[in-house]
Amino acid sequence: MATAALDGITVLDLASVGPAARASRALADYGASVVKVGAVPRAGSVQIVPPFYAYSGNRGMQRALFDLKADAGRGAFLRLAERADVIIESFRPGVVDRLGIGFDAVRSINPGIVYCSTSGFGQNGPRSTWAGHDVNYLATSGFLDCTGRRGDGRPALPGATVADIAAGGMQATMSIMAALVGRARTGEGAYLDVSIADGAFALMSLYVDEYLATGTEPGPGHYILTGRYACYEIYECADGRYVSVGAIEPQFWRNLCGLLGLDRYAGRQLDDEAQPEIAAAMAQVFRTRGRDEWVALLGPADTCVAPVNTVAEAVDDEQYVSRGLVAEAVHVSEGPFRQSAPVWAGTVAPDGPYEIRDGATTDTAELLAAVGFDPAEIESLLADGAVA
């Protein structure tokens, strides 16, 4: 089997959910040794415990619990941090410093540490201490305002946690990998301030740059990608299901018009005055056949047409099946189930199903022994509740 790209890299992840957890998921899929770090039960810190299947069941990861408010627990964590390559945290700005496990504290014992703080609005700025979720970051970035409208005029909610996954998790993953490459060259670690709201703003760069350069303010129906033209739209079919049409290039539009019997519109793709007429004609034609029949005809014919799948349809879609995007897994108590497989280019697939452990299982003693704690010290830490 090929060597994983991040084999030998150790990551301590202090987040249970959100962008940081998505970043550590990706890093583990690239072969990093990820330790999920949580609070001991009696430390009084409440952590969200996701369902057994969430974040791919934390497959391939270890788990350790510390009382970071106690000197002994903090000291034990810092012993792990001394030998780690990456730390990811998602506390509110300032919390890790108050706990004594912030970047400066870790860097003093591990100059090569790559320390990634993920937060909603970043470590500084007037909103840095605000609570927030995916919809808030998409809202402030302009994303929601450029999204299609509901019947009452409100922006529609996205069907996925775009900010959480792309703006936050992918940004953190990319930043960490870049910092590791830099460290390999210089030997120096790095502090990474990953803001989900910043990442959402970057997702809007096409529209932001247009506005900054021209003064034209984008919005729904302003641009070809936001519903201005019939060539880039969703259409209902005879069976009540939908197809997506993305025929932006003129040659694809001509192909589509020909197969729909609408050649009269082939030269009017971007004629604004004709768009209501074209959209109505296309809608009428698409309602004459079922979705899959249209996809079979149009998909292979260079028309940029694809089905609007439900999640249930997506996991069994022939394209995704052929690409191996669904993997088999076995949970220690829940039994066999399927889960999303690593999709990132360059990851190494395992032989056989993933084995998913009970979320209550910890590896704290084993991890502490690996960094030099003797059995008596570990037993004392466990007895005192400093670790679990």
C-alpha positions as CSV (number, residue, x, y, z in Angstrom):
1,M,0.0,0.0,0.0
2,A,1.2,3.5,-0.8
3,T,2.5,5.7,2.1
4,A,-0.1,8.3,3.1
5,A,1.0,11.9,2.5
6,L,0.8,12.9,6.2
7,D,2.1,9.7,7.7
8,G,4.2,10.6,10.8
9,I,2.3,13.8,11.5
10,T,0.6,14.0,14.9
11,V,-2.5,16.2,15.3
12,L,-4.2,17.2,18.6
13,D,-7.7,18.3,17.9
14,L,-9.5,20.0,20.8
15,A,-12.8,20.4,18.9
16,S,-15.6,17.9,18.8
17,V,-17.7,19.4,16.0
18,G,-17.5,22.1,13.4
19,P,-14.7,23.3,11.0
20,A,-11.9,22.1,13.2
21,A,-13.3,18.6,13.4
22,R,-13.7,18.6,9.6
23,A,-10.1,19.7,9.2
24,S,-8.8,16.9,11.4
25,R,-11.1,14.5,9.5
26,A,-9.3,15.5,6.3
27,L,-5.9,15.3,7.9
28,A,-6.6,11.8,9.2
29,D,-7.7,10.8,5.8
30,Y,-4.3,11.9,4.5
31,G,-2.7,9.6,7.1
32,A,-2.0,11.9,10.1
33,S,-2.3,10.5,13.6
34,V,-5.2,12.5,15.1
35,V,-6.0,12.6,18.8
36,K,-9.4,13.9,19.7
37,V,-8.9,15.9,22.9
38,G,-11.8,16.4,25.2
39,A,-12.7,17.3,28.8
40,V,-12.8,14.8,31.6
41,P,-16.4,14.2,32.8
42,R,-16.0,16.0,36.1
43,A,-14.2,19.0,34.7
44,G,-17.5,20.8,34.2
45,S,-16.9,21.5,30.5
46,V,-19.8,20.5,28.3
47,Q,-18.9,19.2,24.9
48,I,-21.2,18.2,22.1
49,V,-21.1,14.5,21.5
50,P,-22.0,13.9,17.8
51,P,-23.8,10.7,16.7
52,F,-21.7,7.6,16.1
53,Y,-21.7,8.2,12.3
54,A,-20.9,11.9,12.3
55,Y,-17.6,13.0,10.9
56,S,-17.2,9.5,9.6
57,G,-17.3,8.1,13.1
58,N,-13.8,9.6,13.9
59,R,-12.4,6.6,12.1
60,G,-8.7,6.0,12.5
61,M,-8.5,8.5,15.4
62,Q,-7.5,8.2,19.1
63,R,-9.2,10.0,22.0
64,A,-7.8,11.5,25.2
65,L,-9.5,13.4,28.0
66,F,-7.9,16.1,30.2
67,D,-9.0,18.5,32.9
68,L,-7.3,21.6,31.4
69,K,-8.3,23.7,34.4
70,A,-6.2,21.6,36.7
71,D,-2.4,21.9,36.8
72,A,-1.9,18.2,36.5
73,G,-4.3,17.8,33.6
74,R,-2.8,20.8,31.8
75,G,0.7,19.5,32.3
76,A,-0.2,16.1,30.9
77,F,-1.7,17.8,27.8
78,L,1.4,19.9,27.3
79,R,3.6,16.8,27.4
80,L,1.6,15.5,24.4
81,A,1.8,18.9,22.8
82,E,5.5,18.9,23.1
83,R,5.8,16.1,20.6
84,A,2.8,17.0,18.4
85,D,3.1,18.6,14.9
86,V,-0.3,20.3,14.8
87,I,-2.9,21.6,17.3
88,I,-6.4,22.6,16.2
89,E,-8.7,24.4,18.6
90,S,-12.1,26.1,18.3
91,F,-12.6,27.9,21.6
92,R,-13.6,31.5,21.6
93,P,-10.7,33.9,21.2
94,G,-8.6,34.1,24.3
95,V,-9.8,30.9,26.0
96,V,-6.8,28.8,25.2
97,D,-4.5,31.5,26.6
98,R,-6.4,31.6,29.8
99,L,-6.2,27.9,30.0
100,G,-2.4,28.0,29.6
101,I,-2.4,26.0,26.4
102,G,-2.3,28.7,23.8
103,F,0.2,29.2,21.0
104,D,2.8,31.0,23.1
105,A,2.7,28.3,25.8
106,V,3.0,25.5,23.3
107,R,5.6,27.2,21.2
108,S,7.9,27.7,24.3
109,I,8.2,23.9,24.5
110,N,7.7,23.0,20.9
111,P,9.0,25.7,18.5
112,G,7.9,23.7,15.4
113,I,4.2,23.5,16.4
114,V,1.6,24.4,13.8
115,Y,-1.2,25.9,15.9
116,C,-4.5,26.5,14.2
117,S,-7.3,28.4,15.8
118,T,-10.7,28.2,14.1
119,S,-13.4,30.6,15.0
120,G,-16.5,32.2,13.6
121,F,-15.1,35.7,13.0
122,G,-11.4,35.4,13.7
123,Q,-9.2,36.3,16.6
124,N,-9.7,40.0,16.3
125,G,-12.2,42.5,15.0
126,P,-15.5,43.9,16.5
127,R,-17.3,40.5,16.1
128,S,-14.5,38.2,17.3
129,T,-16.3,37.3,20.5
130,W,-19.7,36.8,18.8
131,A,-21.4,33.4,18.9
132,G,-22.5,32.2,15.4
133,H,-23.3,29.4,13.1
134,D,-23.1,28.6,9.4
135,V,-26.0,30.8,8.4
136,N,-24.5,33.8,10.1
137,Y,-21.2,33.6,8.3
138,L,-22.9,33.1,4.9
139,A,-25.1,36.0,5.7
140,T,-22.3,38.5,6.5
141,S,-20.3,37.5,3.5
142,G,-23.0,38.3,0.9
143,F,-23.5,34.7,0.1
144,L,-27.1,34.5,1.2
145,D,-28.0,37.7,-0.5
146,C,-26.9,36.3,-3.8
147,T,-28.8,33.1,-3.2
148,G,-32.2,32.4,-4.7
149,R,-35.3,33.8,-2.9
150,R,-38.1,31.9,-1.2
151,G,-41.7,32.7,-2.2
152,D,-41.9,35.4,0.4
153,G,-38.7,37.1,-0.8
154,R,-36.4,35.9,1.9
155,P,-33.0,34.4,0.9
156,A,-33.2,30.6,0.8
157,L,-31.2,28.5,3.2
158,P,-28.4,26.4,1.6
159,G,-28.8,22.6,1.5
160,A,-25.4,22.1,3.1
161,T,-23.3,23.7,5.8
162,V,-21.2,25.5,3.2
163,A,-19.4,27.8,5.6
164,D,-18.6,25.0,8.0
165,I,-17.3,22.7,5.4
166,A,-15.6,24.9,2.8
167,A,-15.1,28.3,4.3
168,G,-13.9,26.8,7.6
169,G,-12.8,23.2,7.4
170,M,-11.2,23.3,4.0
171,Q,-9.5,26.6,4.8
172,A,-8.1,25.2,8.0
173,T,-6.9,22.0,6.2
174,M,-5.2,24.0,3.4
175,S,-3.6,26.4,5.9
176,I,-2.2,23.6,8.1
177,M,-0.8,21.7,5.1
178,A,0.9,24.9,3.8
179,A,2.3,25.6,7.3
180,L,3.7,22.0,7.4
181,V,5.4,22.5,4.1
182,G,6.9,25.8,5.3
183,R,8.1,24.1,8.5
184,A,9.8,21.4,6.5
185,R,11.8,24.2,4.8
186,T,12.5,26.5,7.8
187,G,12.0,24.4,10.9
188,E,9.7,27.0,12.3
189,G,6.1,26.4,13.3
190,A,3.2,28.8,12.7
191,Y,0.1,30.3,14.2
192,L,-3.0,30.1,11.9
193,D,-6.0,32.4,12.6
194,V,-8.8,30.7,10.6
195,S,-12.0,32.7,10.4
196,I,-15.1,31.0,8.9
197,A,-16.5,34.4,8.0
198,D,-13.3,35.2,6.2
199,G,-13.5,32.0,4.3
200,A,-17.1,32.7,3.3
201,F,-16.1,36.1,2.0
202,A,-13.4,34.3,-0.1
203,L,-16.1,32.1,-1.5
204,M,-17.8,35.2,-2.8
205,S,-14.6,36.6,-4.5
206,L,-16.0,36.4,-8.0
207,Y,-18.8,38.8,-7.1
208,V,-16.8,40.9,-4.6
209,D,-14.1,41.5,-7.2
210,E,-16.8,42.5,-9.8
211,Y,-18.3,45.0,-7.3
212,L,-15.0,46.5,-6.3
213,A,-13.9,46.9,-9.9
214,T,-17.1,48.1,-11.5
215,G,-19.4,49.3,-8.7
216,T,-22.1,46.9,-9.9
217,E,-23.8,45.2,-6.9
218,P,-24.5,41.5,-7.6
219,G,-27.6,39.7,-6.4
220,P,-30.2,37.1,-7.4
221,G,-30.7,37.2,-11.1
222,H,-27.8,39.6,-11.7
223,Y,-25.4,37.1,-13.2
224,I,-25.5,34.0,-15.3
225,L,-24.7,31.9,-12.3
226,T,-27.5,33.4,-10.1
227,G,-30.5,32.9,-12.4
228,R,-30.4,35.7,-15.0
229,Y,-30.6,33.3,-18.0
230,A,-32.6,30.2,-18.8
231,C,-29.5,28.4,-19.8
232,Y,-28.4,28.1,-16.2
233,E,-31.4,26.9,-14.2
234,I,-33.4,24.1,-12.5
235,Y,-36.3,22.6,-14.4
236,E,-39.1,20.2,-13.2
237,C,-39.7,17.1,-15.2
238,A,-42.9,15.0,-15.8
239,D,-42.3,12.8,-12.7
240,G,-41.9,15.8,-10.3
241,R,-38.2,15.4,-10.1
242,Y,-35.7,18.0,-11.4
243,V,-32.7,18.4,-13.8
244,S,-30.0,21.0,-13.5
245,V,-29.0,22.9,-16.7
246,G,-25.6,24.7,-16.8
247,A,-25.3,25.3,-20.6
248,I,-23.1,28.4,-20.3
249,E,-20.9,28.0,-23.4
250,P,-22.7,28.7,-26.7
251,Q,-21.9,25.3,-28.2
252,F,-23.5,23.5,-25.2
253,W,-26.5,25.8,-25.4
254,R,-26.9,25.1,-29.1
255,N,-26.7,21.3,-28.4
256,L,-29.3,21.6,-25.7
257,C,-31.7,23.7,-27.9
258,G,-31.5,21.2,-30.7
259,L,-32.3,18.2,-28.5
260,L,-35.2,20.0,-26.9
261,G,-36.6,21.1,-30.2
262,L,-36.0,24.7,-29.4
263,D,-33.5,25.7,-32.1
264,R,-35.3,29.0,-32.5
265,Y,-33.6,30.1,-29.3
266,A,-30.1,29.0,-30.1
267,G,-29.0,32.5,-31.1
268,R,-30.8,34.2,-28.2
269,Q,-29.1,32.7,-25.2
270,L,-28.2,36.0,-23.6
271,D,-31.1,38.1,-24.9
272,D,-32.5,39.5,-21.7
273,E,-35.8,40.4,-23.2
274,A,-36.4,36.9,-24.4
275,Q,-35.5,35.1,-21.1
276,P,-39.1,34.8,-19.7
277,E,-40.2,33.3,-23.1
278,I,-37.2,30.9,-23.3
279,A,-37.5,29.8,-19.7
280,A,-41.3,29.1,-20.1
281,A,-40.6,27.1,-23.3
282,M,-37.9,25.0,-21.7
283,A,-40.0,24.4,-18.6
284,Q,-42.8,23.2,-20.9
285,V,-40.6,20.8,-22.8
286,F,-38.9,19.3,-19.7
287,R,-42.3,18.5,-18.2
288,T,-43.0,16.1,-21.1
289,R,-40.6,13.4,-19.9
290,G,-39.3,12.0,-16.6
291,R,-36.0,13.1,-15.1
292,D,-34.0,10.0,-15.8
293,E,-35.1,9.9,-19.4
294,W,-34.0,13.4,-19.9
295,V,-30.6,12.8,-18.2
296,A,-30.0,9.7,-20.3
297,L,-30.6,11.7,-23.5
298,L,-29.0,15.0,-22.6
299,G,-26.2,14.1,-20.1
300,P,-23.8,12.5,-22.6
301,A,-24.6,15.0,-25.4
302,D,-22.5,17.9,-24.3
303,T,-25.4,19.9,-22.9
304,C,-24.3,20.3,-19.3
305,V,-27.4,18.6,-17.8
306,A,-27.4,16.5,-14.7
307,P,-30.0,15.1,-12.3
308,V,-31.0,16.9,-9.1
309,N,-30.4,13.9,-6.8
310,T,-31.8,13.4,-3.3
311,V,-29.1,12.4,-0.8
312,A,-30.5,8.8,-1.0
313,E,-30.0,8.9,-4.8
314,A,-26.6,10.5,-4.6
315,V,-25.0,7.8,-2.5
316,D,-26.1,5.2,-5.1
317,D,-25.4,7.4,-8.1
318,E,-23.4,5.4,-10.6
319,Q,-20.7,8.1,-10.9
320,Y,-20.1,8.2,-7.1
321,V,-20.2,4.4,-6.8
322,S,-17.6,4.1,-9.6
323,R,-15.4,6.7,-7.8
324,G,-15.6,4.8,-4.5
325,L,-17.2,7.7,-2.5
326,V,-19.1,5.4,-0.2
327,A,-17.2,3.0,2.1
328,E,-18.2,0.1,4.4
329,A,-17.8,0.5,8.1
330,V,-18.5,-1.5,11.2
331,H,-19.3,0.1,14.6
332,V,-18.4,-1.9,17.7
333,S,-22.0,-1.8,18.9
334,E,-24.2,-0.5,16.1
335,G,-22.8,-3.0,13.6
336,P,-22.2,-2.6,9.8
337,F,-23.2,0.6,8.0
338,R,-22.0,2.7,5.1
339,Q,-20.3,6.1,5.4
340,S,-18.7,8.7,3.1
341,A,-15.2,7.6,2.0
342,P,-12.3,10.0,1.8
343,V,-12.8,12.1,-1.4
344,W,-9.6,14.2,-1.3
345,A,-7.2,13.5,-4.1
346,G,-4.1,11.6,-2.9
347,T,-5.7,9.8,0.1
348,V,-5.1,6.1,0.5
349,A,-8.1,3.8,0.8
350,P,-7.9,1.0,3.4
351,D,-8.3,-2.7,2.8
352,G,-11.7,-3.8,4.1
353,P,-14.3,-1.9,6.1
354,Y,-13.5,0.9,8.6
355,E,-13.7,-0.1,12.2
356,I,-15.5,2.5,14.2
357,R,-14.9,2.5,18.0
358,D,-17.3,3.4,20.8
359,G,-17.1,7.1,21.3
360,A,-16.5,6.6,25.0
361,T,-13.3,4.7,24.5
362,T,-10.2,6.7,25.5
363,D,-6.5,6.2,24.7
364,T,-5.2,8.6,27.3
365,A,-3.0,6.1,29.2
366,E,-1.4,4.7,26.1
367,L,-0.7,8.2,24.7
368,L,0.8,9.4,28.0
369,A,3.0,6.3,28.3
370,A,4.3,7.1,24.8
371,V,5.5,10.5,25.9
372,G,7.3,9.2,28.9
373,F,4.8,9.0,31.8
374,D,5.4,5.9,34.0
375,P,2.6,3.6,35.0
376,A,2.4,5.1,38.6
377,E,2.2,8.7,37.2
378,I,-0.6,7.7,34.9
379,E,-2.5,5.8,37.6
380,S,-2.2,8.9,39.8
381,L,-3.5,11.2,37.1
382,L,-6.5,8.9,36.5
383,A,-7.3,8.6,40.2
384,D,-7.2,12.3,40.7
385,G,-9.5,12.9,37.6
386,A,-6.9,15.0,35.9
387,V,-7.2,12.8,32.9
388,A,-9.6,10.1,31.8
